[in-house]
Amino acid sequence: MLSERYLKIEEVVKVTSYSRAQIYRLMKSGEFPSSYRLSKNRVAWKETEIRNWSENRKSTTLMVELDRSQKLLKEVWG
């Protein structure tokens, strides 16, 4: 079994394009994967969890945009 790769906050910021503060706010609200305490002064996130979250977020955003487009077309074309 391959060992899990963990991402530091800087890497999570880069992958998600969110600020540190936004990541922690989303975590607190349950909308973002939780971090793991690796040592007394170090936390990190599982790369697979962050990648999966990111992909799901993109899919959800795409579906919302598609729904908005369909509603607009119905308004315009009846």
ZAVOKE-567224 format. One record per atom (N, C-alpha, C): residue number from 1; z negated, x, y; atom name; residue in one letter; chain. Coordinates in nm, 3 decimals. Atoms other than C-alpha are relative to their C-alpha. Layout:
! ZAVOKE-567224
- i, zz, xx, yy, at, aa, ch
- NUM, Z, X, Y, CA, a, A;
...
***
This chain:
! ZAVOKE-567224
- i, zz, xx, yy, at, aa, ch
- 1, 0.000, 0.084, -0.120, N, m, A;
- 1, 0.000, 0.000, 0.000, CA, m, A;
- 1, 0.000, 0.088, 0.125, C, m, A;
- 2, -0.006, -0.075, -0.125, N, l, A;
- 2, 0.091, 0.128, 0.345, CA, l, A;
- 2, -0.119, -0.035, 0.088, C, l, A;
- 3, 0.112, 0.029, -0.090, N, s, A;
- 3, -0.189, 0.162, 0.594, CA, s, A;
- 3, 0.051, -0.069, 0.126, C, s, A;
- 4, -0.034, 0.076, -0.120, N, e, A;
- 4, -0.187, -0.068, 0.894, CA, e, A;
- 4, -0.002, 0.091, 0.122, C, e, A;
- 5, -0.003, -0.076, -0.125, N, r, A;
- 5, -0.088, 0.083, 1.228, CA, r, A;
- 5, -0.071, -0.082, 0.107, C, r, A;
- 6, 0.074, 0.064, -0.108, N, y, A;
- 6, -0.317, 0.004, 1.520, CA, y, A;
- 6, 0.055, 0.046, 0.134, C, y, A;
- 7, -0.051, -0.029, -0.134, N, l, A;
- 7, -0.208, -0.013, 1.884, CA, l, A;
- 7, -0.114, 0.004, 0.101, C, l, A;
- 8, 0.094, -0.008, -0.111, N, k, A;
- 8, -0.411, 0.099, 2.183, CA, k, A;
- 8, 0.044, -0.100, 0.106, C, k, A;
- 9, -0.028, 0.099, -0.105, N, i, A;
- 9, -0.427, -0.128, 2.487, CA, i, A;
- 9, 0.128, 0.035, 0.077, C, i, A;
- 10, -0.121, -0.042, -0.073, N, e, A;
- 10, -0.156, 0.075, 2.663, CA, e, A;
- 10, 0.126, -0.039, -0.077, C, e, A;
- 11, -0.116, 0.036, 0.082, N, e, A;
- 11, 0.081, 0.012, 2.372, CA, e, A;
- 11, 0.018, -0.152, -0.006, C, e, A;
- 12, -0.007, 0.146, 0.001, N, v, A;
- 12, -0.005, -0.359, 2.363, CA, v, A;
- 12, 0.058, -0.050, 0.132, C, v, A;
- 13, -0.055, 0.033, -0.132, N, v, A;
- 13, 0.068, -0.381, 2.736, CA, v, A;
- 13, 0.152, 0.022, -0.001, C, v, A;
- 14, -0.142, -0.032, 0.004, N, k, A;
- 14, 0.405, -0.217, 2.675, CA, k, A;
- 14, 0.079, -0.100, -0.085, C, k, A;
- 15, -0.068, 0.091, 0.093, N, v, A;
- 15, 0.499, -0.444, 2.382, CA, v, A;
- 15, 0.008, -0.141, 0.059, C, v, A;
- 16, 0.008, 0.139, -0.047, N, t, A;
- 16, 0.391, -0.770, 2.551, CA, t, A;
- 16, 0.046, -0.020, 0.143, C, t, A;
- 17, -0.029, 0.007, -0.144, N, s, A;
- 17, 0.467, -0.692, 2.917, CA, s, A;
- 17, -0.107, -0.077, 0.077, C, s, A;
- 18, 0.113, 0.062, -0.067, N, y, A;
- 18, 0.128, -0.844, 3.004, CA, y, A;
- 18, -0.093, 0.109, 0.050, C, y, A;
- 19, 0.100, -0.095, -0.050, N, s, A;
- 19, -0.141, -0.674, 3.208, CA, s, A;
- 19, -0.119, 0.000, -0.095, C, s, A;
- 20, 0.124, -0.007, 0.080, N, r, A;
- 20, -0.469, -0.565, 3.048, CA, r, A;
- 20, -0.084, -0.126, 0.021, C, r, A;
- 21, 0.082, 0.117, -0.032, N, a, A;
- 21, -0.648, -0.847, 3.227, CA, a, A;
- 21, 0.055, -0.126, -0.067, C, a, A;
- 22, -0.062, 0.118, 0.062, N, q, A;
- 22, -0.399, -1.108, 3.102, CA, q, A;
- 22, -0.021, 0.001, -0.151, C, q, A;
- 23, 0.022, -0.011, 0.145, N, i, A;
- 23, -0.431, -0.981, 2.744, CA, i, A;
- 23, -0.142, -0.044, -0.034, C, i, A;
- 24, 0.139, 0.037, 0.028, N, y, A;
- 24, -0.809, -1.013, 2.756, CA, y, A;
- 24, -0.027, -0.148, 0.029, C, y, A;
- 25, 0.015, 0.143, -0.027, N, r, A;
- 25, -0.787, -1.360, 2.916, CA, r, A;
- 25, 0.057, -0.083, -0.114, C, r, A;
- 26, -0.062, 0.072, 0.111, N, l, A;
- 26, -0.549, -1.478, 2.643, CA, l, A;
- 26, -0.084, 0.013, -0.128, C, l, A;
- 27, 0.088, -0.021, 0.116, N, m, A;
- 27, -0.777, -1.326, 2.378, CA, m, A;
- 27, -0.121, -0.093, 0.008, C, m, A;
- 28, 0.120, 0.082, -0.019, N, k, A;
- 28, -1.078, -1.507, 2.522, CA, k, A;
- 28, 0.029, -0.148, -0.024, C, k, A;
- 29, -0.036, 0.141, 0.018, N, s, A;
- 29, -0.893, -1.840, 2.516, CA, s, A;
- 29, 0.054, -0.028, -0.140, C, s, A;
- 30, -0.048, 0.018, 0.136, N, g, A;
- 30, -0.779, -1.782, 2.158, CA, g, A;
- 30, 0.151, -0.004, -0.014, C, g, A;
- 31, -0.146, 0.003, 0.000, N, e, A;
- 31, -0.411, -1.752, 2.251, CA, e, A;
- 31, 0.064, 0.135, -0.033, C, e, A;
- 32, -0.050, -0.136, 0.026, N, f, A;
- 32, -0.378, -1.382, 2.161, CA, f, A;
- 32, -0.082, 0.058, -0.114, C, f, A;
- 33, 0.074, -0.060, 0.111, N, p, A;
- 33, -0.473, -1.181, 1.852, CA, p, A;
- 33, -0.122, 0.079, 0.048, C, p, A;
- 34, 0.122, -0.073, -0.033, N, s, A;
- 34, -0.824, -1.036, 1.857, CA, s, A;
- 34, 0.017, 0.148, -0.027, C, s, A;
- 35, 0.000, -0.146, 0.021, N, s, A;
- 35, -0.883, -0.664, 1.883, CA, s, A;
- 35, -0.100, 0.033, -0.111, C, s, A;
- 36, 0.089, -0.051, 0.104, N, y, A;
- 36, -1.062, -0.459, 1.618, CA, y, A;
- 36, -0.076, 0.119, 0.055, C, y, A;
- 37, 0.080, -0.113, -0.044, N, r, A;
- 37, -1.347, -0.223, 1.696, CA, r, A;
- 37, 0.016, 0.111, -0.104, C, r, A;
- 38, -0.023, -0.113, 0.090, N, l, A;
- 38, -1.248, 0.111, 1.543, CA, l, A;
- 38, -0.114, 0.101, 0.006, C, l, A;
- 39, 0.118, -0.085, -0.016, N, s, A;
- 39, -1.547, 0.302, 1.678, CA, s, A;
- 39, -0.081, -0.057, 0.117, C, s, A;
- 40, 0.086, 0.049, -0.108, N, k, A;
- 40, -1.821, 0.262, 1.937, CA, k, A;
- 40, 0.076, -0.021, 0.131, C, k, A;
- 41, -0.072, 0.004, -0.128, N, n, A;
- 41, -1.581, 0.326, 2.226, CA, n, A;
- 41, 0.149, -0.026, -0.013, C, n, A;
- 42, -0.144, 0.017, 0.019, N, r, A;
- 42, -1.245, 0.229, 2.080, CA, r, A;
- 42, 0.031, -0.131, -0.069, C, r, A;
- 43, -0.052, 0.121, 0.062, N, v, A;
- 43, -1.072, -0.101, 2.013, CA, v, A;
- 43, 0.151, 0.013, -0.008, C, v, A;
- 44, -0.145, -0.003, 0.016, N, a, A;
- 44, -0.718, -0.158, 1.896, CA, a, A;
- 44, 0.044, -0.131, -0.066, C, a, A;
- 45, -0.058, 0.120, 0.059, N, w, A;
- 45, -0.487, -0.432, 1.771, CA, w, A;
- 45, 0.092, 0.041, -0.114, C, w, A;
- 46, -0.093, -0.026, 0.110, N, k, A;
- 46, -0.296, -0.449, 1.444, CA, k, A;
- 46, 0.142, -0.023, 0.051, C, k, A;
- 47, -0.138, 0.008, -0.048, N, e, A;
- 47, 0.068, -0.382, 1.518, CA, e, A;
- 47, 0.070, -0.124, -0.054, C, e, A;
- 48, -0.068, 0.116, 0.059, N, t, A;
- 48, 0.187, -0.652, 1.277, CA, t, A;
- 48, -0.042, -0.130, 0.068, C, t, A;
- 49, 0.048, 0.121, -0.067, N, e, A;
- 49, -0.030, -0.915, 1.446, CA, e, A;
- 49, 0.061, -0.015, 0.139, C, e, A;
- 50, -0.058, 0.003, -0.135, N, i, A;
- 50, 0.101, -0.821, 1.791, CA, i, A;
- 50, 0.150, -0.031, -0.008, C, i, A;
- 51, -0.144, 0.027, 0.016, N, r, A;
- 51, 0.465, -0.817, 1.674, CA, r, A;
- 51, 0.025, -0.145, -0.039, C, r, A;
- 52, -0.014, 0.139, 0.041, N, n, A;
- 52, 0.425, -1.154, 1.500, CA, n, A;
- 52, -0.029, -0.095, 0.116, C, n, A;
- 53, 0.034, 0.082, -0.115, N, w, A;
- 53, 0.256, -1.303, 1.806, CA, w, A;
- 53, 0.116, 0.000, 0.101, C, w, A;
- 54, -0.109, -0.014, -0.096, N, s, A;
- 54, 0.534, -1.171, 2.028, CA, s, A;
- 54, 0.123, -0.079, -0.044, C, s, A;
- 55, -0.116, 0.073, 0.052, N, e, A;
- 55, 0.809, -1.314, 1.806, CA, e, A;
- 55, -0.023, -0.151, 0.007, C, e, A;
- 56, 0.031, 0.142, -0.007, N, n, A;
- 56, 0.636, -1.653, 1.784, CA, n, A;
- 56, 0.003, -0.050, 0.144, C, n, A;
- 57, 0.001, 0.035, -0.142, N, r, A;
- 57, 0.592, -1.655, 2.162, CA, r, A;
- 57, 0.143, -0.017, 0.051, C, r, A;
- 58, -0.140, 0.009, -0.040, N, k, A;
- 58, 0.965, -1.590, 2.211, CA, k, A;
- 58, 0.064, -0.127, -0.054, C, k, A;
- 59, -0.055, 0.121, 0.061, N, s, A;
- 59, 1.055, -1.873, 1.970, CA, s, A;
- 59, -0.048, -0.124, 0.073, C, s, A;
- 60, 0.056, 0.114, -0.070, N, t, A;
- 60, 0.823, -2.116, 2.146, CA, t, A;
- 60, 0.063, -0.015, 0.138, C, t, A;
- 61, -0.060, 0.003, -0.133, N, t, A;
- 61, 0.961, -2.023, 2.488, CA, t, A;
- 61, 0.144, -0.049, -0.008, C, t, A;
- 62, -0.139, 0.042, 0.018, N, l, A;
- 62, 1.318, -2.068, 2.362, CA, l, A;
- 62, 0.008, -0.150, -0.026, C, l, A;
- 63, -0.001, 0.143, 0.030, N, m, A;
- 63, 1.237, -2.414, 2.224, CA, m, A;
- 63, -0.032, -0.083, 0.124, C, m, A;
- 64, 0.034, 0.071, -0.123, N, v, A;
- 64, 1.079, -2.523, 2.554, CA, v, A;
- 64, 0.120, -0.002, 0.093, C, v, A;
- 65, -0.118, -0.008, -0.087, N, e, A;
- 65, 1.384, -2.404, 2.747, CA, e, A;
- 65, 0.113, -0.089, -0.053, C, e, A;
- 66, -0.102, 0.085, 0.061, N, l, A;
- 66, 1.618, -2.581, 2.503, CA, l, A;
- 66, -0.031, -0.146, 0.027, C, l, A;
- 67, 0.041, 0.137, -0.026, N, d, A;
- 67, 1.420, -2.903, 2.543, CA, d, A;
- 67, 0.026, -0.038, 0.145, C, d, A;
- 68, -0.025, 0.027, -0.142, N, r, A;
- 68, 1.439, -2.878, 2.923, CA, r, A;
- 68, 0.149, -0.018, 0.027, C, r, A;
- 69, -0.145, 0.008, -0.019, N, s, A;
- 69, 1.815, -2.820, 2.906, CA, s, A;
- 69, 0.054, -0.132, -0.053, C, s, A;
- 70, -0.046, 0.126, 0.057, N, q, A;
- 70, 1.865, -3.121, 2.682, CA, q, A;
- 70, -0.037, -0.118, 0.089, C, q, A;
- 71, 0.042, 0.107, -0.090, N, k, A;
- 71, 1.665, -3.344, 2.918, CA, k, A;
- 71, 0.087, -0.003, 0.125, C, k, A;
- 72, -0.085, -0.009, -0.119, N, l, A;
- 72, 1.868, -3.221, 3.215, CA, l, A;
- 72, 0.139, -0.056, -0.029, C, l, A;
- 73, -0.132, 0.051, 0.038, N, l, A;
- 73, 2.195, -3.293, 3.033, CA, l, A;
- 73, -0.002, -0.152, -0.011, C, l, A;
- 74, 0.009, 0.146, 0.011, N, k, A;
- 74, 2.078, -3.647, 2.955, CA, k, A;
- 74, -0.006, -0.065, 0.137, C, k, A;
- 75, 0.008, 0.055, -0.136, N, e, A;
- 75, 1.990, -3.702, 3.322, CA, e, A;
- 75, 0.136, 0.003, 0.069, C, e, A;
- 76, -0.129, -0.016, -0.068, N, v, A;
- 76, 2.327, -3.575, 3.439, CA, v, A;
- 76, 0.107, -0.088, -0.064, C, v, A;
- 77, -0.108, 0.067, 0.069, N, w, A;
- 77, 2.549, -3.733, 3.172, CA, w, A;
- 77, -0.039, -0.136, -0.056, C, w, A;
- 78, 0.044, 0.133, 0.042, N, g, A;
- 78, 2.339, -4.039, 3.088, CA, g, A;
- 78, -0.017, -0.012, -0.142, C, g, A;
***
